[in-house]
């Protein structure tokens, strides 16, 4: 896979992943986390740790799910992985 395609797929995965996670954390599960995990939650967001985690998580997602599915040309395998 050419480097340009790797970079484009990484950036697109970042955008989609961040959008889904923002909706999840900001809307869907906000009250649930606040109710059941309030003693564990910090009042401030550790942005450095969050950014490093997400960037590394997406690399793992690409290595273990996206690239194998692209190699087999199967969106079903991507969803399963």
C-alpha positions as CSV (number, residue, x, y, z in Angstrom):
1,X,0.0,0.0,0.0
2,X,1.5,3.4,-1.0
3,X,2.5,5.8,1.8
4,X,0.0,8.4,0.6
5,X,-2.9,5.8,1.0
6,X,-1.6,4.9,4.5
7,X,-1.6,8.5,5.6
8,X,-5.0,9.2,4.0
9,X,-6.6,6.1,5.6
10,X,-5.0,7.0,9.0
11,X,-6.4,10.5,8.9
12,X,-9.9,9.4,7.7
13,X,-9.9,6.8,10.5
14,X,-8.9,9.5,13.0
15,X,-11.8,11.7,11.9
16,X,-14.4,8.9,12.0
17,X,-13.1,7.5,15.3
18,X,-13.0,10.9,17.0
19,X,-16.5,11.8,15.7
20,X,-18.0,8.5,17.0
21,X,-16.1,8.9,20.4
22,X,-17.3,12.5,20.8
23,X,-20.9,11.4,20.3
24,X,-20.4,8.5,22.7
25,X,-18.6,10.4,25.5
26,X,-20.5,13.7,25.1
27,X,-24.0,12.5,24.5
28,X,-24.8,8.8,24.8
29,X,-22.8,7.7,27.8
30,X,-22.2,11.0,29.6
31,X,-24.9,10.5,32.2
32,X,-24.1,6.8,32.6
33,X,-20.4,7.6,33.3
34,X,-21.3,10.4,35.6
35,X,-23.7,8.3,37.6
36,X,-21.7,5.1,38.0
37,X,-18.1,6.2,37.7
38,X,-18.1,9.7,39.2
39,X,-15.7,8.7,41.9
40,X,-13.2,7.6,39.3
41,X,-13.5,10.5,36.9
42,X,-11.2,13.5,37.0
43,X,-12.7,16.9,36.9
44,X,-10.2,17.9,34.2
45,X,-9.4,16.1,31.0
46,X,-5.8,14.9,30.5
47,X,-5.5,15.9,26.9
48,X,-1.9,14.7,26.4
49,X,-2.8,11.2,27.6
50,X,-6.0,11.2,25.6
51,X,-4.4,12.2,22.4
52,X,-1.5,9.7,22.7
53,X,-3.9,6.9,23.5
54,X,-6.2,7.7,20.5
55,X,-3.3,8.0,18.1
56,X,-1.8,4.7,19.2
57,X,-5.2,3.0,19.4
58,X,-5.9,4.0,15.8
59,X,-2.6,2.5,14.7
60,X,-3.6,-0.8,16.3
61,X,-7.0,-0.6,14.7
62,X,-5.4,-0.1,11.3
63,X,-2.9,-2.9,11.8
64,X,-5.3,-5.5,13.2
65,X,-8.6,-4.7,11.4
66,X,-8.4,-2.2,8.5
67,X,-5.4,-3.5,6.6
68,X,-6.4,-7.2,6.8
69,X,-9.9,-6.3,5.6
70,X,-8.4,-4.2,2.7
71,X,-6.1,-7.1,1.8
72,X,-9.1,-9.4,1.5
73,X,-11.3,-6.7,0.0
74,X,-14.0,-7.5,2.6
75,X,-15.9,-4.9,4.5
76,X,-17.5,-7.7,6.5
77,X,-14.1,-8.8,7.8
78,X,-13.4,-5.2,8.8
79,X,-16.6,-5.1,10.8
80,X,-15.9,-8.4,12.4
81,X,-12.3,-7.6,13.3
